[in-house]
């Protein structure tokens, strides 16, 4: 079955460990998806990502529900894709607001959005529910948190269960 062009994996992977990027590539390898990295217009420094500092950039953004960090460069043309996977690290038990920026940049009517996340230990929690308003018109599937040792078989099982 030729699935090329059906799936796009958009991912935001700001930390030096690049764990979300690793997960995105693993999924892309299994389902032959295209990749798009969500790059912030202003890159995040290690200090920006310090969640223990209430004045760090990520803390300030996450405390403001209206915060929509800008994305650098061209956005992808989503017309070729029916399913968009959106990957990110869990920040404050939800998706970083740049993910809302990404989703709100498109008319997602009739598309399927599948969130996936990496985290040091946080579960998905209400992440999917919080993203739904930013993906108006799309069917937003329940998200999944990825462990570092995900096997292609586990990814295949997850994709099959999504019914996409």
Secondary structure, DSSP 8 states (H G I E B T S, - for coil): ---TTTEEEEE---STT-HHHHHHHHHHHHHT-EEEE--BSS---TTTT-TT-TTSHHHHHHT-TT----B-S----GGG-SEEEEEEEEETTEE-HHHHHHHHTS--TT-EEEEEEE-SS---TTHHHHHHGGGTTSEEEEEEE--TT--HHHHHHHHHHHT-
